[in-house]
Structures are given as structure tokens and as C-alpha cells.
Amino acid sequence: MKLNYHHLFYFWTVAKTGHLTRAAESLHISQSALSGQIRKLEDSLGYALFIREGRRLKLSEAGRVAFGYAEDIFRQGEELTELFSSGIQANRESLRIGAVATLSRNFQEGFLKPLLGRDDIELIIQSGTLDDLIRRLSAHRLDLVLSNQPVHGDEKNPWRSRRIARQGVSVIGPPGVTGVQTFPELLVERSLIVPGPENNIRHAFDQLCDYHNISPRIVAEVDDMAMMRLLARDTRHFAVLPPVVVRDELERGSLVDYGALPGVFEEFYAVSIRRQFEPPLLTRLLSQPSEALLTRSANWSF
């Protein structure tokens, strides 16, 4: 089978607009002619590429795959034009990753390690709220979202959440501290920096304190893990957070892990759209052992 790139271009244009009439107007052909060209492409591929929802067209699973290839094909066409006009070649495979803004930077870095340092890959990393990132994922502007909570999909929203790592949450503090250093007395004796009230870790921590009838002395509530890392490093306060957040400080000995809190964990999820054909780059990232994502050092050799 030889792919008809005129048909593919028509499909790509409709997929971007989500509307057959507007796409036909931009292509200066009739709506019936455009519809016929897309049917020929679907017949040649053996899959329906669109699902009609009212007046709009929504990509099927096969359509999402085809759209991803079409994006690469026509982007490379633009790069070919640029190469001959300027002499600069920029032909690289791209992968678009979204990460919840509060997620540990160390974890994100460890997850992406297999792709870092490769000149043939354009890695696009975006951060935001989970709701915003899921909207971008649904609009095919992201290939994957990293989150610390799962997202539940349904027939209308074919999201898929895969737990890729799980780590206990510890009490982290400065070295050389004397006195009580065991649970649960440790939580009573020290001033604590804790995650904000909307964080899943905070919910589990509060439940643990209620169960043991503990009233911790909280000096700061912080939503952002990067900020918690700075406060734990630069103050004499203790912090409730996953060790991966302060991995480098623990390795250097500037901070100490005084023990995991029983039953308190942070889980890391990769959220994607269910698809029959998964891009090889995603397959490689998602096949990594969870232990490696949490223990990799930032000092890498390629």
C-alpha cells in the first residue's frame, strides 16, 4: 500500500480544526469532496479515523495515531524547506511531557533520563495544574502527564493512569540532632514543615497523627516540593516529604532521613490516552523499573 499524502494532508487539516466545513473552506474544496478524500484514506488504512459528536469530529484511537504521524510528517516537510533555505537542519523526533507543578524535580529528571543527552530527540516539558495538563493531553498537545495522583477515564475520556513508582514519606531533618529521633515522639519534639492541605501526603499524615493522638508543631505548609526542599536544606526545621525530593542532600549528608512514617506514601503516575499503538519513546520510558526512578543520581554519564 502506498500512502496518499494529499489524503493525509486533508485528514490532518480536519483533525486540527475538528470541523469538516471549516477545513473544507481553508482547503478551498467542497465539503463532500473533502469527506470523500478522508473516506479513501480510512479505506486504505483499514480504520475509521473520526467519531462524529454532533457537528464536531473527534479523533478515534486510530485517528490519534495517524494524527501524530501526520504532525511529524508535515513538520519535517517544513524542516526540509528550512534546510534548503537556510542550511540549518532540525530533524528530530519530539516528545511532549507534562508534569504537575508540585511534582519532585528529581523524580521528573530520573524518569526522563533515558532521553536526555540525545541530539535526535526534541523533549518538550510543560508544567501546570493536573486539570490543565489533562486538557492539553485530551487536545493532543501532550503525549504523557506525570502526576502524583491517578486520573480515572471512561468511554468519553480514554485516559489511562499507570502507577510507575511508590515511595514512603519520611521525616527529613538536619544532621547532628540530639534527643528523641524515633516515631511517634519525633513528631512531637520537632517543628515541622508539611505539605499543604490539598496534598495527598498531607491527608495521610493527618490521619496518622489522628490515629496516634499526635498534635504536631507545624511551622510551615508548603504546596511546592521544590520549596520544601529549600526550606528543609536552609533551616533547622524538620520536613515531611519523600526522600527523592532531597536525594542529593541526603547523599551529601547535609540532610538526614530520620525514618519513614508508617502508612504514608507518595505515588507517581503516568497518565496517557489509551491507544493501540504506543510511541516507542513512551514505551521505553514506561518500561523503566520504579526503583531506578527514585534512586538515580543527577550526575549522569551518557
N, C-alpha and C positions, 0 to 999 in steps of 0.2 A: 504494500500500500504506500502510495506517495501522498504526503500531506499537501493539501491545497492551502497555501499561505494567504490567499485572498479570503478564503472562508474563515481561516483562523483570525485574520485581522478584523473581519466583521464581527465574529464572536467576541473578540477582545473588546471592541468598542461597545457592544451591547452590555457586556459584563461590567464595564466601568460605569456606564450610565444607569444600568438596571431598568432601562425603559426602551422598548423597541422603537417607538415613534421618534423619540429624541435622537436615538442613534441613527435612524434612517435619515433624519434631517441633516445631521452632521456629515453623513457619508454621501448625501445628495443622491440617494436612490429611494425607490418606493419601499414602503413597509413590507408589502407582500414579497418583493424581490429579496429583501434582507432576510425575512423569515425563511424563504426557500433556501438561501445560501447556508444558513445555520443548520437547517434540516439535513442538507447534504453533508456537512461536517459531522453531525451526530451519526448519520448513517455510516460514514466511513470509519468513525471511531468505535461504533457499536454501543454508545452510551448516550442517554439523554443528558444534556448539559445544563438545562434550566428547569426550574419548577415555577409555575405561574402562581402568584399570590395577588389576586385582584388584578390591578393594571400593571403591577410591577413583576419583574422576573427575578427569581432568586436562584443562585447557582446550586446545582446538585453537588454531590460529593465528587463525581467525575468532572463536573464543571469547575470546581475549585482547583482540582489538579491541573486541568487544561489551562485555566487562567494563570496559574503560577508559571507554567511553561511559556505561555504567551507573553507574560510580563518579561521573562528573561530573553525571549527571542527578540522582541521589539526593542528592548533596552539595548541588546547587543547590536541591533541594527543602527541605533543612534550612536553607539560607541564606534561602529565601523565608519560612519560618516565623520565623526570627530577625529578618528585616527588619520584619515586621508586629508582632512582639512587642517589639522594642527600637528600631526605627527606624534600625538600622545595616545598611548594605548591604555585603556582602563577596563579590560575584560576580566571581571571577577564574579564569582558566584556570591550571591548575597543571602544573608540570613538575618531575620529581624526578630529580636528578642525583647520582650517587655518584662520588667521586674517591678514588683510592688516597692514603692519608695522606701519603706521601712525595713526591707529585707537586708540581711547582712551582706555587705560588700565582699567580704571574704568568701562567703558561700557562692555568690554570683561569679566571682573570679575563678573559684575552683571548678564550678560547673562548666565554664566556658574554656577551660584550659586547653582541651584538645584542638581548638580552633585558633588559639592565639599564636601569633608569630607566623601565620601562613599568609603569604602575599597573594594567593589566588582566591581569598575569601574576603568579602566586604561584610563586616559584622556591624549591625546596627542595633544599639542598645537604647531602649527608652524606659523611663520610669514614670510612675503615676499611681493613682489610686487603683484598686482592683477593678472597680466598676468601669473606669475609663479604659483600662487596658483590655478588659473583656470586650468592650465596644470596638476597640481597634482590631482585636482578634476576629470578631464577627465580620468586620468590614474588610478582612483580608489584608490589613495593613501591618499585621504582626503574624509571625509563624508560631510563636510559643510565648506563654506568660509564666514567669516564675512567681510563686506566691507561697505564703505561709498558711494558707487555708484552701480547702478544696472548693471547686465550683461545680455545682450539680447541673447537668444538662438534661435535655428532654428531646422529643422529636423535633420541636421547632428550633431549639438551640442545641446543636450537636456538639456541645463541649465535652471534653474528656479530661478528667483530673487524674494524674498519676503521682502517687507519693514516691519521691525519689530519694528522700533521706529523712532521718528522725534522730534527734539528739536530745539528751537530757539537759535540763536547765540547772545551772549551778549558782552558788554564791561565790562571787569573784571579789577579791579584795587585795590590798597592798601586802607585800611580803613583810615578815618580821613582826606580825601581830601576836601579842601575848594574850593570855586569858582564854575564855571559852571559845572553842573553834569547832564545835560539833552541833549537829541538828538535834533538837529544835532550839537549844539555848542560843545558838549563834544568831538567830533571827531577832532575838530579844535584846541581845547585848550590843548590837551594832546599828548604826544609822544606814539606811538602805536607799539605793536608787532603784526604782522599779519601772517596768513598762507602764504605759498609760492604760486607763481603764477599758479601752476598746480592744486591747491586745489579748489574744488567746492565752499567752503565757500568764498575763495578769489574772485572768479568770481562774486558771488552775492554781496560781499562787494564793489567791484569796481563799479558795476552797480549802487548800492545805492549812492555811492559818486558822480558818474557822474550825476545821476538824481538830486541830491541836490546841485550840483556845489561845492562840498567839495574837498579840496586838503589836505588830512591828512598828518601829520608829522610822517612818518614811520621810526622807528629806527632799526627794525629787521624783516626779512622774514624767517619764520621757517616752514619746512615741517612736522616735527615730533611733535605730540601733547604732548608727554611726556616732550620734551624740552621746549615747550611753557609754560607748567605748571611750570617748574623750573624757567624760566625767569620771569613769572608773580609773582611768590612767592618771588623771591630773589632780585627783582629790584623795583624801584618806577614807572616803566612804566605801561601803561595800555595794555591789550591784548584783541584781538578779537577772541573769542573761545566759544564753547558750555559749559554751566555750569557743565555738567557731568565730564568734564576733571579735574576741580578743585573742585569737590564736597566736598572733605574732608576739604580743605582750607576754603571754604565758610561756612561749618558747624562750624569750629573753630573760624571764624571771622578774620582770617589772610588775607583774600581777600574779596572783596565786589562786588556784581553784581550790576552795575550801570544802568542796563536796557537792554532789548532785542533790537536788531537792526531790524527795520521793514522789513519784507520780506526776511530775511537772516536766513536760516535753515541748519542744518546738518541732513541728513537722514542715517539710518543704515539699511543695507540689509543682509539677509541670502541667500547665493547662494548655490544651491544644484543641483543635476541631477534629472530630472523628473523621478519619479518612482511610480509604482502602490502600492508597499509595502514599506512604510516608517518605518525605525527602531524606536521602541518605545522610545528610548532615545532622538532621534531627535524630535519626536512628542511632547514630554514633554517640551523640550527647546523652540520649536517654538510656543507653545500654551501660553507662558507667556504674561501677559499684558505689553504693552510697557512702561507704567508709572513705573512699578517695575524695569525695566532695567536701568532707568535713575536716580532713587532715592535711590536704595539700598545702605546702608552703608557698608563699608569694615569690620566693626566689627560684625561678624555673630555668631550665635549660632546654632549648629547642633543637 
